[in-house]
């Protein structure tokens, strides 16, 4: 899917819910690390915990930030 992008140098930030969460899942499946942002600690923790196993299995990382 993302063959033309240098994965080591791509940084993307996505919301902890909705379309942003889905895009983050797709990028993690490609081995691209993502930053998840949300308004509450609870939403960020929930999203990052759901995405962490997917990230680990594809040598990617998930970082959560409350904004």
Secondary structure, 3 states (H helix, E strand, C coil): CCCCCCHHHCCCEEECCHHHHHHHHHHHHCCCCEEEEECCHHHHHHHHHHHHHHHHHCCCCEEEEEC
